[in-house]
Amino acid sequence: MNGVQLFLLGRALMKIGEQALPEVGHAGNRTVLVVLADILDNSDSTVGEIAARTGLTQSAVSVAVVRLRDSGSVVARTDPRDRRRTLLRRADHVSDRVAEVRGHTVDDAIGQALDTDNAGEISDLVHTLEVVSQRLGLQSGKPD
């Protein structure tokens, strides 16, 4: 596997992940996930800082933040050093929406992507992805 193949695999996995998310009634999961990932990596960030790091517009980040706050995934607080700034961080508690997303398996989306209903094949691939995720340290933060 080369770098291009790995990149394309990552894109394909991202699309499968989006399909595996429980329906919320509107589009835009990718932007929300990019913003959430940035907040998980950079706690106490502002909308402007997130926009600068992700390359998203401030308006797109703001819309994503509203969805994340509404779902209980992130919380906002006023910066004690500069009361004009609002800082965003992961919520301390698990909201109903976060619990729903965490409890939703990827098996159906993986099966669809592979065009198979072979439970053993799907289970083997999901296990392999879990191992890769653990080795990369991605499961410790439990992304929402």
C-alpha positions in Angstrom: 0.0 0.0 0.0 1.3 3.5 -0.8 0.3 6.9 0.5 -2.3 7.5 -2.2 -4.0 4.2 -1.5 -3.9 4.9 2.3 -5.5 8.4 1.7 -8.2 6.9 -0.6 -8.9 4.2 2.1 -9.2 6.9 4.7 -11.8 8.8 2.5 -13.7 5.6 1.9 -13.8 4.8 5.6 -14.9 8.4 6.4 -17.9 7.9 4.0 -18.8 4.6 5.6 -18.6 6.2 9.0 -21.0 8.9 7.9 -23.4 6.4 6.6 -23.2 4.5 9.9 -24.3 7.5 12.0 -27.9 7.4 13.2 -30.1 9.8 11.2 -30.6 13.3 12.6 -32.9 14.7 9.9 -30.4 16.9 8.1 -27.1 16.8 6.2 -23.7 18.1 7.2 -22.3 15.3 9.3 -18.8 15.6 7.8 -18.4 19.3 8.9 -19.8 18.4 12.4 -17.3 15.5 12.7 -14.4 17.7 11.6 -15.3 20.3 14.1 -15.8 17.8 16.9 -12.5 16.1 16.2 -10.8 19.5 16.4 -12.4 20.3 19.7 -11.4 16.9 21.1 -7.8 17.6 20.1 -7.8 21.3 21.1 -10.0 21.9 24.2 -11.0 25.5 25.0 -10.8 26.7 21.4 -12.8 29.5 19.8 -14.8 29.3 16.6 -12.1 31.4 14.8 -9.3 29.1 16.0 -11.2 26.0 14.8 -11.9 27.6 11.5 -8.2 28.5 11.1 -7.0 25.0 11.9 -9.6 23.1 9.8 -9.9 25.4 6.8 -13.7 25.6 7.3 -15.4 29.0 7.2 -16.4 30.5 10.5 -20.0 30.3 9.6 -19.7 26.5 8.9 -17.9 26.0 12.2 -20.6 28.1 14.0 -23.4 25.9 12.5 -21.6 22.7 13.5 -21.0 24.1 17.0 -24.7 24.8 17.4 -25.5 21.2 16.4 -22.8 19.8 18.8 -24.1 22.0 21.7 -27.7 20.9 20.9 -26.7 17.3 21.0 -24.8 17.7 24.3 -21.4 16.8 22.8 -19.7 20.1 23.5 -20.2 23.0 26.0 -19.3 26.6 25.7 -17.9 28.9 28.4 -16.8 32.5 28.5 -13.0 32.9 28.5 -12.1 34.2 32.0 -9.2 36.1 30.6 -11.1 37.8 27.8 -14.8 37.9 28.4 -15.5 38.6 24.7 -14.3 35.1 23.7 -16.3 31.9 24.0 -14.3 28.7 24.5 -15.5 25.3 23.4 -14.8 21.9 24.9 -16.1 18.4 25.1 -19.1 18.0 27.5 -18.3 16.3 30.8 -21.4 14.1 30.7 -22.8 11.8 28.0 -26.0 13.2 26.4 -28.7 11.0 25.0 -27.5 11.8 21.5 -23.9 10.9 22.2 -25.0 7.6 23.8 -27.1 6.9 20.7 -24.2 7.5 18.4 -21.8 5.5 20.5 -24.3 2.6 20.6 -24.9 2.5 16.9 -22.8 -0.2 15.2 -21.1 0.1 11.9 -21.9 -3.4 10.8 -24.7 -2.5 8.3 -22.6 0.3 6.7 -19.6 -2.0 6.4 -21.8 -4.7 4.8 -23.3 -2.3 2.4 -19.8 -1.0 1.4 -18.6 -4.5 0.8 -21.8 -5.6 -0.8 -22.1 -8.5 1.5 -24.3 -9.8 4.3 -21.7 -12.4 5.4 -21.7 -11.7 9.2 -18.3 -13.4 9.6 -16.6 -11.3 6.9 -18.2 -8.1 8.4 -17.2 -9.0 11.9 -13.6 -9.8 10.9 -13.2 -6.4 9.1 -14.8 -4.5 12.0 -12.4 -6.2 14.4 -9.4 -5.3 12.2 -10.6 -1.7 12.1 -10.9 -1.7 15.9 -7.4 -3.0 16.3 -6.1 -0.2 13.9 -8.1 2.4 15.9 -6.7 1.2 19.2 -3.1 1.1 17.9 -3.5 4.7 16.6 -4.8 5.7 20.1 -8.2 6.8 18.6 -10.4 4.7 21.0 -9.2 6.3 24.2 -10.9 9.6 23.4 -14.1 7.9 22.3 -15.0 10.3 19.5 -18.7 11.1 19.4 
